[in-house]
Amino acid sequence: MTAFAALAFVLLAGGSVCFLMRLFRGPSIADRVIALDGLLVTVICGIMIEVTREQSITSLDTVLIVALAAFIGTSVLARYAERRSEEGDGN
């Protein structure tokens, strides 16, 4: 199980680097929102792998809070991007 967890962490780290690159270089706000959401999902997956590896449920509260923050953050930023595009169309 430890080798699989290590491989999963390496793959998640690679995905996190890709999401961070898109977050900083993304040409539009929609790209940045998607990158931030993907990065938070990657963090959630990392925490879940650690929970599975440790066979402990103490970090599940953290997963719930991060998932809720990711959902609310993505919803708010999507609403902001929608309003910003509507203002751009009106001018």
N, C-alpha and C positions, 0 to 999 in steps of 0.2 A: 504494500500500500504506500510506503514511503517513496518509492521510485515513481509511482504514478502521480503522487502529490507534487513531487519535485518537477516532473515533466509538465504538469498542469500549471504550476506557478511560472515556469519558464514561458509557456505559451501565453499565459495571461499577461506577463510582463511585456512580451512582444506586442500583443494587442493594445496594451496601455500606451506604449510608445507611439504606435500608429494613431491612436485616438488623440494623444497629446499633440502630435504633429498637425492633425486636422484642426484641433482646437485653436492652435496658435496661427496657422497658415490659412485657415478656411476663408474663402473670399466672401462668403455671405453669412449672415447671422444664422440662417437655417443650418448651414454646415457646422457651425460652432455649437448649436443646440444639440444636434445629433451626436457630435463628438463628445460633448459633456455627458449626455445620457449614456452613451456607450461606455465611457470611462467609469461612470457610477455602476453600471451593470457589471463591469469587470471587477470593480472593488467588491461588489456583493458576491460574485462568484469566488473570489479569493477568500473572503471570510467563510463562505460555505465549505470550501475545500478544507480550510483550517478546522472548522467545526467537525467535519467528517474525520479528519486525520486524528484529532484529539479525542473524538467520541465524547464530546461534551456539548451541552446545549446552552452554555453561559453566554455565548456571543450571538445567539439568535435575536435577542433584543436589538443589538446593534444592526443586524441585517434588516430588521423591520424598520428601524428609524432611517437608515440610509435609503431603503427602497421607497419609503414615504417621501423623503426629501427629494429623491430623484423624480418621482411622479409629479410632485407639486412644482418643482423647479422647471421641469420640461413643459408642464402645462402653462405656467406663467410666461416663460420665454416664448412659447409658440404663440400665445395671445399677443405678446409684445410685437413679435415679428409680423403677425397678421395685421395689426393696427398700423405698423410702420409701412407695410406695403400698400395699405388702403390710402394712407396719407400721400404716398408717392404717386398713386394713380390719379388723385384729385387735382394735382398741380399742373 
